[in-house]
Amino acid sequence: MRRISYDDYLRKNKARYTITRLRLKGRRGARRRRRDEKEREILLKMDRARGEHWIYQGKLEILGPRRYRLNP
């Protein structure tokens, strides 16, 4: 059986894998830069506001402490 170095394999195929993944899912790759504290707080506030709005509209139902239902 042929031996393959995982590091070499990863180095050769990473670019092709990333391009294929982006084409199939239509999403960007992972972030390279960490978010700063201010940006993280703002995004968390926006996320909470969206969740509260969905509950108000009836799109999101809380079924239990860790169970939710998202209605269309």
Backbone as a chain_set.jsonl record, in Angstrom:
{"seq": "MRRISYDDYLRKNKARYTITRLRLKGRRGARRRRRDEKEREILLKMDRARGEHWIYQGKLEILGPRRYRLNP", "coords": {"N": [[0.826, -1.159, 0.0], [0.444, 2.264, -0.729], [2.105, 4.971, 0.847], [0.953, 8.036, 2.158], [1.595, 11.36, 2.856], [-0.122, 13.217, 5.135], [0.01, 16.007, 5.553], [1.201, 16.917, 3.148], [-0.758, 16.089, 1.312], [-2.948, 17.606, 2.158], [-1.955, 20.204, 1.715], [-1.717, 20.207, -1.089], [-4.368, 19.853, -1.966], [-6.072, 21.66, -0.732], [-6.803, 24.196, -1.826], [-8.335, 23.483, -4.081], [-10.415, 22.072, -2.83], [-11.569, 24.121, -1.273], [-12.514, 25.91, -3.24], [-14.389, 24.275, -4.579], [-16.177, 23.751, -2.487], [-17.15, 26.328, -1.974], [-18.452, 26.893, -4.368], [-20.508, 24.971, -4.368], [-22.017, 25.456, -2.023], [-22.414, 28.158, -1.962], [-21.532, 29.912, -0.079], [-19.379, 32.053, 1.861], [-15.948, 31.491, 2.758], [-14.422, 30.52, 5.917], [-13.955, 32.967, 8.496], [-11.016, 34.938, 8.632], [-10.044, 36.791, 10.329], [-10.299, 37.571, 13.747], [-13.219, 38.545, 15.543], [-13.651, 41.735, 17.057], [-14.319, 42.834, 20.456], [-16.378, 44.768, 20.62], [-17.703, 44.524, 18.131], [-18.641, 41.902, 18.383], [-20.451, 42.185, 20.524], [-22.378, 43.869, 19.352], [-23.351, 42.269, 17.247], [-24.451, 40.189, 18.761], [-26.51, 41.541, 20.126], [-28.114, 42.245, 17.928], [-28.844, 39.699, 17.044], [-30.319, 38.721, 19.235], [-32.445, 40.578, 19.215], [-33.612, 39.933, 16.77], [-34.511, 37.325, 17.304], [-36.388, 37.851, 19.373], [-38.195, 39.362, 17.919], [-39.124, 37.462, 16.07], [-40.431, 35.751, 17.841], [-42.461, 37.473, 18.722], [-43.84, 37.841, 16.297], [-44.751, 35.284, 15.903], [-43.353, 33.438, 14.494], [-41.412, 31.939, 15.729], [-41.594, 29.468, 18.128], [-41.376, 28.682, 21.522], [-40.893, 25.653, 22.876], [-39.915, 24.306, 25.033], [-37.306, 24.23, 27.568], [-35.027, 23.786, 25.958], [-36.015, 23.441, 23.436], [-37.37, 24.324, 20.325], [-39.59, 25.665, 17.83], [-39.694, 26.538, 14.504], [-41.74, 28.371, 12.591], [-42.999, 28.773, 9.278]], "CA": [[0.0, 0.0, 0.0], [1.219, 3.481, -0.866], [2.032, 5.886, 1.993], [0.674, 9.411, 1.791], [1.764, 12.313, 3.948], [-1.348, 13.995, 5.289], [0.326, 17.428, 5.362], [1.383, 17.156, 1.706], [-2.065, 15.925, 0.67], [-3.745, 18.767, 2.51], [-1.382, 21.363, 1.043], [-2.002, 20.125, -2.524], [-5.794, 19.812, -2.293], [-6.867, 22.62, 0.023], [-7.367, 25.224, -2.708], [-9.392, 22.864, -4.892], [-11.511, 21.777, -1.913], [-12.215, 25.38, -0.901], [-13.246, 26.419, -4.404], [-15.542, 23.402, -4.79], [-17.122, 23.973, -1.392], [-17.788, 27.626, -2.164], [-19.376, 26.784, -5.506], [-21.663, 24.151, -4.022], [-22.848, 26.01, -0.964], [-22.669, 29.565, -2.185], [-21.17, 30.668, 1.118], [-17.983, 32.446, 1.976], [-15.122, 30.658, 3.611], [-14.35, 30.924, 7.311], [-13.306, 34.261, 8.748], [-9.591, 34.887, 8.924], [-9.781, 37.754, 11.392], [-11.188, 37.442, 14.892], [-14.057, 39.719, 15.798], [-13.31, 42.44, 18.288], [-15.362, 42.741, 21.492], [-17.487, 45.666, 20.259], [-18.433, 43.907, 17.023], [-19.318, 40.723, 18.923], [-21.597, 42.658, 21.304], [-23.385, 44.391, 18.429], [-23.975, 41.137, 16.563], [-25.259, 39.471, 19.739], [-27.732, 42.331, 20.327], [-28.941, 42.117, 16.726], [-29.375, 38.346, 17.028], [-31.376, 38.649, 20.258], [-33.581, 41.364, 18.741], [-34.267, 39.156, 15.706], [-35.232, 36.241, 17.962], [-37.559, 38.413, 20.051], [-39.135, 39.767, 16.871], [-39.73, 36.231, 15.561], [-41.38, 35.286, 18.862], [-43.584, 38.41, 18.653], [-44.581, 37.557, 15.065], [-45.25, 33.917, 15.929], [-42.517, 32.572, 13.656], [-40.622, 31.082, 16.602], [-42.293, 29.035, 19.327], [-40.524, 28.025, 22.508], [-41.609, 24.472, 23.326], [-39.344, 23.879, 26.302], [-36.064, 24.955, 27.853], [-34.055, 23.643, 24.864], [-36.747, 23.008, 22.24], [-37.983, 25.432, 19.613], [-40.208, 25.347, 16.542], [-39.651, 27.674, 13.598], [-42.864, 28.304, 11.665], [-42.771, 29.599, 8.076]], "C": [[0.888, 1.246, 0.0], [1.022, 4.38, 0.363], [1.835, 7.313, 1.481], [0.863, 10.282, 3.026], [0.522, 13.193, 4.008], [-1.092, 15.478, 5.041], [0.508, 17.766, 3.887], [0.051, 17.077, 0.975], [-2.934, 17.152, 0.923], [-3.254, 20.009, 1.773], [-1.743, 21.366, -0.448], [-3.487, 20.317, -2.831], [-6.65, 20.862, -1.604], [-7.533, 23.659, -0.884], [-8.523, 24.657, -3.529], [-10.628, 22.571, -4.042], [-12.278, 23.053, -1.567], [-13.047, 25.928, -2.042], [-14.498, 25.593, -4.648], [-16.603, 23.64, -3.73], [-17.856, 25.298, -1.557], [-18.778, 27.607, -3.323], [-20.646, 26.045, -5.11], [-22.581, 24.825, -3.009], [-23.156, 27.483, -1.141], [-22.351, 30.43, -0.977], [-19.702, 31.053, 1.069], [-17.24, 31.446, 2.836], [-15.122, 31.176, 5.039], [-13.629, 32.258, 7.442], [-11.844, 34.053, 9.076], [-9.268, 35.751, 10.144], [-10.777, 37.532, 12.525], [-12.007, 38.702, 15.051], [-13.591, 40.412, 17.071], [-14.529, 42.434, 19.219], [-16.589, 43.579, 21.138], [-18.351, 45.058, 19.148], [-19.227, 42.695, 17.502], [-20.564, 41.124, 19.714], [-22.726, 43.136, 20.397], [-24.099, 43.244, 17.725], [-24.859, 40.331, 17.504], [-26.568, 40.212, 20.008], [-28.671, 42.201, 19.141], [-29.593, 40.74, 16.666], [-30.503, 38.179, 18.042], [-32.622, 39.399, 19.802], [-34.339, 40.608, 17.65], [-35.08, 38.016, 16.31], [-36.483, 36.719, 18.67], [-38.629, 38.83, 19.044], [-39.846, 38.548, 16.286], [-40.742, 35.666, 16.556], [-42.628, 36.157, 18.821], [-44.46, 38.131, 17.43], [-45.199, 36.172, 15.061], [-44.46, 32.977, 15.036], [-41.742, 31.57, 14.493], [-41.432, 30.767, 17.845], [-41.295, 28.354, 20.249], [-41.332, 26.885, 23.104], [-41.136, 23.988, 24.696], [-38.049, 24.626, 26.528], [-35.028, 24.872, 26.726], [-34.711, 23.177, 23.575], [-37.48, 24.194, 21.634], [-38.637, 24.91, 18.347], [-40.212, 26.617, 15.72], [-40.757, 27.49, 12.566], [-42.599, 29.204, 10.465], [-43.621, 30.839, 8.035]], "O": [[1.938, 1.278, 0.641], [-0.097, 4.527, 0.856], [2.461, 7.737, 0.51], [0.352, 9.974, 4.103], [0.167, 13.84, 3.023], [-1.897, 16.139, 4.384], [0.019, 18.797, 3.426], [-0.236, 17.907, 0.112], [-3.576, 17.67, 0.009], [-4.063, 20.783, 1.26], [-2.042, 22.421, -1.006], [-3.827, 20.892, -3.865], [-7.848, 20.944, -1.872], [-8.714, 23.96, -0.711], [-9.571, 25.291, -3.65], [-11.756, 22.795, -4.482], [-13.509, 23.055, -1.57], [-14.176, 26.368, -1.827], [-15.564, 26.154, -4.9], [-17.792, 23.721, -4.04], [-19.058, 25.376, -1.305], [-19.83, 28.242, -3.253], [-21.744, 26.457, -5.482], [-23.803, 24.759, -3.142], [-24.084, 27.998, -0.516], [-22.844, 31.552, -0.863], [-18.901, 30.465, 0.342], [-17.848, 30.652, 3.555], [-15.769, 32.182, 5.33], [-12.802, 32.622, 6.606], [-11.486, 33.078, 9.737], [-8.332, 35.467, 10.891], [-11.966, 37.328, 12.28], [-11.547, 39.798, 14.733], [-13.19, 39.763, 18.038], [-15.632, 42.071, 18.809], [-17.719, 43.136, 21.341], [-19.579, 45.08, 19.225], [-20.361, 42.486, 17.073], [-21.609, 40.485, 19.595], [-23.895, 42.843, 20.647], [-25.325, 43.252, 17.618], [-25.909, 39.838, 17.092], [-27.622, 39.585, 20.108], [-29.882, 42.062, 19.315], [-30.757, 40.618, 16.284], [-31.526, 37.565, 17.739], [-33.738, 38.911, 19.983], [-35.569, 40.641, 17.612], [-36.206, 37.763, 15.884], [-37.528, 36.075, 18.585], [-39.823, 38.667, 19.293], [-41.05, 38.6, 16.033], [-41.791, 35.161, 16.158], [-43.742, 35.638, 18.879], [-45.686, 38.18, 17.523], [-46.106, 35.916, 14.269], [-44.861, 31.829, 14.843], [-41.444, 30.47, 14.027], [-41.902, 31.669, 18.538], [-40.472, 27.551, 19.809], [-42.344, 27.118, 23.765], [-41.884, 23.335, 25.423], [-37.719, 25.547, 25.78], [-34.233, 25.796, 26.557], [-34.054, 22.588, 22.716], [-38.128, 24.969, 22.339], [-38.283, 23.841, 17.85], [-40.678, 27.658, 16.181], [-40.714, 26.56, 11.761], [-42.034, 30.287, 10.618], [-43.531, 31.618, 7.086]]}, "num_chains": 1, "name": "protein.A"}
